[in-house]
Amino acid sequence: MAKSDYTTLLNLPGSVSFFALTAMRDLMLPNMLGEEQHNILYWAGRDLAAKLPVDETAIPQLFTQVGFGALTPLKQKRQERQYLLAGDVVATRIRTYEDPDFQLEAGFLAQALQQVLGFAVEGGSAIQRREQNVVLTVVMDNQDTQPRAEHLIDLETDHQPKNRLKDSYHN
């Protein structure tokens, strides 16, 4: 995504209603995508994250800005991390829809991490109905080198991509 596109999107007047987003997400897309919904949404999330590369520390902020909910790190092991996805949007989708899908968010997180860490990352989601949140788990393979994003969007300043030094991130 071009830097001007991201800035334009962030500065659009007004907002889209929560109903409009969830109607498309949880009513229309499942009918259109059928049995492949989970896989297609996972890869759509990866594609979206590839167009919005940010530093690892900015991923939670980006999750909020794109309307996914509040992302908080839970646990970190050598090759696995867990994140909590919570907030009104998540709780409402879990309460309202029989089978809400959070693979878009899982794919988004996996790609967002992969393009800053520089190795393969895959993700998945587990809905916790009782708590009305979702645990996103990512598994990393630091032996499988992947390309890093060349330019990162700086969410804290002017929303312009910043050049990234190739060795400024560790594996």
RODONU-305268 format. One record per residue (C-alpha): x, y, z. Coordinates in pm, whole numbers, padded with zeros to 5 digits, always signed. Example, Ala and Ser with C-alpha at 12.3 -4.5 7.8 and 13.67 -1.06 7.14 Angstrom:
# residues 2
+01230-00450+00780/+01367-00106+00714/
This chain:
# residues 171
+00000+00000+00000/+00134+00341-00088/+00212+00568+00205/-00044+00824+00091/-00317+00557+00086/-00258+00469+00450/-00259+00834+00555/-00575+00899+00356/-00753+00602+00515/-00655+00711+00866/-00783+01062+00807/-01118+00984+00643/-01402+01181+00801/-01665+00983+00988/-01652+00612+01044/-01816+00296+00921/-02067+00148+01161/-01983-00162+01356/-02298-00321+01213/-02180-00266+00855/-01845-00428+00922/-01979-00728+01109/-02263-00780+00862/-02009-00817+00583/-01765-01011+00797/-01999-01253+00976/-02307-01270+00754/-02208-01213+00392/-01854-01359+00371/-01938-01699+00524/-02211-01746+00261/-01984-01639-00022/-01676-01832+00089/-01845-02147+00217/-01621-02423+00353/-01306-02236+00250/-01391-01934+00464/-01126-02000+00730/-00842-02051+00481/-00939-01759+00258/-00974-01519+00551/-00638-01632+00694/-00463-01554+00364/-00660-01231+00326/-00528-01126+00667/-00172-01204+00559/-00221-01003+00240/-00359-00704+00432/-00069-00707+00680/+00180-00719+00393/+00031-00390+00271/+00054-00232+00618/+00401-00316+00750/+00471-00176+01096/+00731-00230+01364/+00654-00517+01602/+00577-00275+01886/+00312-00100+01669/+00115-00416+01583/-00132-00377+01874/-00203-00017+01770/-00259-00126+01410/-00499-00400+01528/-00705-00132+01700/-00693+00102+01400/-00818-00163+01155/-01101-00256+01393/-00985-00602+01501/-00988-00527+01875/-00727-00485+02146/-00421-00710+02106/-00212-00791+02414/+00086-01029+02439/+00014-01322+02675/+00296-01577+02663/+00620-01607+02477/+00831-01917+02425/+01126-01970+02196/+00918-02053+01890/+00563-01975+01999/+00377-01668+02116/+00024-01617+02238/-00173-01295+02221/-00511-01201+02367/-00756-01037+02130/-01029-00865+02330/-01255-00563+02342/-01611-00471+02250/-01580-00572+01885/-01452-00919+01976/-01699-00980+02259/-01993-00861+02047/-01900-01085+01755/-01864-01386+01987/-02199-01316+02157/-02387-01235+01838/-02272-01488+01583/-02279-01866+01609/-01945-01914+01434/-01743-01593+01423/-01416-01638+01239/-01093-01482+01364/-00860-01631+01103/-00832-01290+00933/-00675-01161+01254/-00454-01471+01289/-00322-01432+00936/-00272-01060+00985/-00069-01117+01302/+00140-01395+01145/+00233-01182+00844/+00290-00867+01051/+00542-01056+01264/+00700-01246+00974/+00784-00932+00780/+00964-00769+01074/+01128-01079+01222/+01251-01216+00891/+01151-01579+00936/+00841-01793+00880/+00546-01734+01113/+00210-01916+01103/-00090-01835+01319/-00419-01966+01447/-00710-01854+01662/-00903-02006+01950/-01228-01848+02065/-01285-01840+02439/-01662-01801+02456/-01685-01783+02831/-01432-01498+02852/-01558-01350+02523/-01212-01313+02379/-00978-01489+02140/-00630-01631+02187/-00412-01589+01880/-00117-01828+01871/+00176-01787+01635/+00447-02043+01572/+00782-01923+01440/+01047-02113+01244/+01368-01914+01269/+01539-02163+01036/+01306-02061+00749/+01427-01716+00645/+01168-01486+00489/+01198-01137+00339/+01158-00843+00571/+00954-00537+00485/+01174-00270+00334/+00966+00021+00460/+00766+00033+00780/+00474+00265+00844/+00538+00479+01150/+00203+00497+01330/+00332+00733+01598/+00441+01026+01383/+00322+01129+01042/+00209+00787+00916/+00486+00789+00655/+00687+00471+00588/+01032+00480+00739/+01336+00307+00600/+01439+00010+00803/+01796-00099+00855/+01832-00461+00757/+02017-00554+01077/+01816-00344+01319/+01598-00645+01407/+01723-00963+01563/+01603-01317+01498/
